[in-house]
Amino acid sequence: MEIAKELGIWEQVESDGWESLTNAACGRVGGIMRKRLQEQRLKQEKEEAQQG
């Protein structure tokens, strides 16, 4: 939802559902989600390594 709002597609999702998005729009959302999850995981691993 946060990413859809950032990309300016949330209104379309809200009114027509996720299935109304193009493959390209879905890919952008998925790509950003993957990138953010990877960044979170790397940050967490780095913090754990610093702790011990």
Backbone as a chain_set.jsonl record, in Angstrom:
{"seq": "MEIAKELGIWEQVESDGWESLTNAACGRVGGIMRKRLQEQRLKQEKEEAQQG", "coords": {"N": [[0.83, -1.179, 0.0], [1.887, 1.266, 0.84], [3.947, 1.571, -1.032], [2.489, 1.591, -3.398], [1.129, 3.985, -3.06], [3.295, 5.747, -3.131], [4.063, 5.43, -5.782], [1.941, 6.501, -7.042], [-0.282, 5.028, -7.768], [-2.193, 4.145, -6.064], [-4.867, 5.074, -5.873], [-6.066, 3.921, -8.109], [-5.789, 1.212, -7.449], [-7.327, 1.137, -5.14], [-9.878, 1.778, -6.129], [-10.314, -0.014, -8.292], [-9.041, -2.385, -7.725], [-6.23, -4.651, -7.203], [-5.891, -6.274, -9.403], [-6.34, -4.678, -11.559], [-4.062, -3.406, -12.315], [-1.299, -2.908, -14.552], [1.06, -5.295, -15.886], [3.599, -4.178, -15.795], [3.346, -2.194, -13.813], [2.789, -3.778, -11.582], [5.177, -5.158, -11.486], [6.953, -3.09, -10.858], [6.083, -2.428, -8.261], [6.583, -4.884, -6.942], [9.354, -5.093, -7.344], [10.355, -2.913, -5.883], [9.477, -3.635, -3.343], [10.99, -5.988, -2.938], [13.569, -4.927, -2.964], [13.508, -3.246, -0.695], [12.992, -5.099, 1.363], [15.317, -6.625, 1.188], [17.224, -4.682, 1.873], [16.448, -4.191, 4.527], [16.959, -6.709, 5.649], [19.747, -6.926, 5.301], [20.588, -4.781, 6.874], [19.712, -5.647, 9.38], [21.264, -7.98, 9.673], [23.795, -6.837, 9.745], [23.638, -5.329, 12.107], [23.31, -7.404, 13.953], [25.75, -8.699, 13.655], [27.487, -6.805, 14.658], [26.796, -6.813, 17.31], [27.686, -9.175, 18.315]], "CA": [[0.0, 0.0, 0.0], [2.797, 2.41, 0.916], [4.655, 1.68, -2.306], [1.487, 1.994, -4.398], [0.899, 5.423, -2.859], [4.491, 6.444, -3.61], [4.083, 5.358, -7.24], [0.775, 7.2, -7.555], [-1.266, 4.083, -8.321], [-3.065, 3.67, -4.992], [-6.267, 5.374, -6.185], [-6.516, 2.891, -9.048], [-5.89, -0.039, -6.694], [-8.446, 1.277, -4.228], [-11.153, 1.78, -6.84], [-10.481, -1.123, -9.231], [-8.379, -3.596, -7.237], [-4.861, -4.917, -7.659], [-5.904, -6.932, -10.709], [-6.461, -3.671, -12.615], [-2.742, -2.867, -12.649], [-0.569, -3.546, -15.643], [2.185, -6.124, -15.452], [4.715, -3.293, -15.505], [3.101, -1.561, -12.515], [2.968, -4.83, -10.571], [6.601, -5.42, -11.415], [7.592, -1.992, -10.123], [5.749, -2.605, -6.842], [7.324, -6.053, -6.464], [10.781, -4.791, -7.332], [10.63, -2.026, -4.753], [9.298, -4.438, -2.128], [12.15, -6.869, -2.811], [14.724, -4.098, -2.616], [13.376, -2.795, 0.695], [13.164, -6.253, 2.243], [16.735, -6.966, 1.17], [17.918, -3.659, 2.659], [16.138, -4.451, 5.94], [17.66, -7.925, 6.057], [21.164, -6.614, 5.398], [20.753, -3.914, 8.041], [19.548, -6.485, 10.567], [22.439, -8.842, 9.762], [24.915, -5.994, 10.13], [23.463, -5.023, 13.524], [23.564, -8.638, 14.709], [27.195, -8.971, 13.611], [28.146, -5.833, 15.53], [26.475, -7.148, 18.687], [28.468, -10.301, 18.793]], "C": [[0.884, 1.255, 0.0], [3.492, 2.639, -0.428], [3.691, 2.132, -3.404], [1.19, 3.484, -4.274], [2.08, 6.22, -3.398], [4.54, 6.491, -5.141], [2.884, 6.056, -7.878], [-0.284, 6.295, -8.155], [-2.274, 3.614, -7.281], [-4.542, 3.931, -5.289], [-6.845, 4.33, -7.134], [-6.719, 1.566, -8.321], [-7.124, 0.004, -5.8], [-9.786, 1.178, -4.951], [-11.38, 0.521, -7.677], [-9.825, -2.429, -8.793], [-7.007, -3.79, -7.848], [-4.841, -5.522, -9.053], [-6.015, -5.937, -11.86], [-5.114, -3.104, -13.047], [-2.13, -3.615, -13.823], [0.542, -4.422, -15.058], [3.376, -5.261, -15.072], [4.558, -2.643, -14.126], [3.284, -2.575, -11.384], [4.453, -5.141, -10.391], [7.349, -4.338, -10.655], [7.342, -2.134, -8.631], [6.564, -3.762, -6.261], [8.816, -5.799, -6.371], [11.172, -3.909, -6.162], [10.489, -2.786, -3.439], [10.513, -5.323, -1.888], [13.373, -6.087, -2.356], [14.666, -3.67, -1.151], [13.546, -3.939, 1.681], [14.627, -6.665, 2.327], [17.54, -5.969, 2.003], [17.691, -3.863, 4.153], [16.918, -5.647, 6.45], [19.154, -7.656, 6.232], [21.455, -5.733, 6.61], [20.679, -4.733, 9.325], [20.77, -7.389, 10.757], [23.658, -8.058, 10.222], [24.841, -5.668, 11.624], [23.762, -6.242, 14.401], [25.057, -8.948, 14.757], [27.946, -8.023, 14.531], [27.925, -6.175, 16.992], [27.294, -8.348, 19.185], [28.714, -11.332, 17.847]], "O": [[0.64, 2.192, -0.761], [3.605, 3.773, -0.893], [4.045, 2.962, -4.242], [1.018, 4.168, -5.283], [1.893, 7.249, -4.047], [5.001, 7.473, -5.723], [2.813, 6.189, -9.1], [-1.097, 6.742, -8.964], [-3.122, 2.774, -7.58], [-5.385, 3.088, -4.983], [-7.99, 3.907, -6.973], [-7.711, 0.876, -8.554], [-7.873, -0.969, -5.712], [-10.723, 0.562, -4.442], [-12.507, 0.036, -7.767], [-10.03, -3.467, -9.422], [-6.663, -3.184, -8.864], [-3.891, -5.314, -9.807], [-5.808, -6.307, -13.016], [-5.038, -2.392, -14.049], [-2.409, -4.792, -14.052], [0.904, -4.296, -13.889], [4.091, -5.58, -14.123], [5.521, -2.552, -13.364], [3.869, -2.256, -10.349], [4.919, -5.36, -9.273], [8.272, -4.631, -9.895], [8.259, -1.984, -7.824], [7.167, -3.622, -5.197], [9.469, -6.241, -5.425], [12.202, -4.13, -5.525], [11.292, -2.602, -2.524], [11.013, -5.404, -0.766], [14.115, -6.525, -1.477], [15.674, -3.729, -0.448], [14.177, -3.77, 2.724], [15.122, -7.012, 3.4], [18.434, -6.363, 2.752], [18.618, -3.728, 4.952], [17.474, -5.614, 7.548], [19.756, -8.11, 7.204], [22.461, -5.926, 7.293], [21.477, -4.541, 10.243], [21.256, -7.546, 11.877], [24.465, -8.561, 11.004], [25.852, -5.722, 12.325], [24.387, -6.123, 15.455], [25.568, -9.407, 15.779], [28.951, -8.413, 15.125], [28.769, -5.866, 17.833], [27.543, -8.476, 20.384], [29.369, -12.323, 18.17]]}, "num_chains": 1, "name": "protein.A"}
